[in-house]
Amino acid sequence: MFNVREQITQRIIAALEDGTPPWRKGWDSIESHFNLASGKPYQGINQILLGMAGFSDPRWMTLKQANATKTDEHPKGLHVKKGEKGTMIVRMVEVAKGSRDDTADADVVAEDAKTRLVMKSFTVFNASQIEGVPPMPRRVRDIPPIEAVERVIQGLKADGVSLLHGGDRACYVPKLDTIKMPDKGAFHSPEDYHATLLHEAAHATGAKKRLDRFGIFGNLTSAESYAREELRAELASAMLGAELGIRQGDYHIENHAAYLGSWLQALKNDKNEIFKAAAAAQKISDWLKEHSVTPKIEQTEEITEVPTEEVAQAPSQPRRRAGMRM
């Protein structure tokens, strides 16, 4: 049986064993990966998978979409350049038992008497791999990245979170519902400060009155539960940072290197962990956007119109200088 989850988990484990989490280098364009046909961003685990492919262009299409896109120069449709390999993404699909779609090699996630929930893989190609797709147009954000992060924090403050400065650690304190940050001068740059602040904002969504995440980890009482929460906040801040235009900063990366071993162990123990973490990270990102002001990106040049097609969407503790603190 072709196990999609196992294959994806092994790819991410290999990247972690190389020393660099794939999501830290997956958004070089500082923009979420999105489908060029629909204009919609990919969700959850698919953002990680597309980031791992290493393309700076965030636009993607299926082969069918490319072939169906006709232009003056390509009246028969665009085509993938010779020798290019596609990138796998996934989608959860519910199929009826015994139907044509209910195949023996399906990666079954859950089932009942009549249906199965299966994970199916799809292949997409980056815009740079498709002949005839114009260069990525210059895209302008209506809200500068730092201001966008500040609006996220304002949304949290309106929901009761306090922000204090001082000391040498960045952390979120659940019992006080408070984010603590070193003074801004302790960071390499304003962007570095705001990237770290965004990570702590991700932690703050775990409070009971928000996404109520901490209870599922046993109230973060073990090194394993801390590491799992860190992974969710790490992914969420990477995803939302790409959308807002903030890269993960040096302070944040340096102070989370100690979690690599814990993340590796969690993924090796459970092939579903990265999917759970990515799904939770998507919820975190969505919550922060819903309680803030989401910057829009407006393109300054027209791009070739392409047909819309449904696309894949996406479920011992070190001394810490950044992250959660009880």
Sequence and secondary structure as in RCSB ss.txt:
>XXXX:A:sequence
MFNVREQITQRIIAALEDGTPPWRKGWDSIESHFNLASGKPYQGINQILLGMAGFSDPRWMTLKQANATKTDEHP
KGLHVKKGEKGTMIVRMVEVAKGSRDDTADADVVAEDAKTRLVMKSFTVFNASQIEGVPPMPRRVRDIPPIEAVE
RVIQGLKADGVSLLHGGDRACYVPKLDTIKMPDKGAFHSPEDYHATLLHEAAHATGAKKRLDRFGIFGNLTSAES
YAREELRAELASAMLGAELGIRQGDYHIENHAAYLGSWLQALKNDKNEIFKAAAAAQKISDWLKEHSVTPKIEQT
EEITEVPTEEVAQAPSQPRRRAGMRM
>XXXX:A:secstr
   HHHHHHHHHHHHHHTTS GGGSS TTSS  EETTT  B  THHHHHHHHTT S  EEEEHHHHHH   SS T
T  EE TT   EEEEEEEEEETTSTT  TT EEEEE SSEEEEEEEEEEEEGGGEET      EEESS HHHHHH
HHHHHHHHTT EEEE SS EEEEGGGTEEEE  GGGSSSHHHHHHHHHHHHHHHTTSTTTT  GGGGTTT SHHH
HHHHHHHHHHHHHHHHHHHT    HHHHHTTGGGHHHHHHHHHH TTHHHHHHHHHHHHHHHHHHTS    EEES
S                   SEEE  
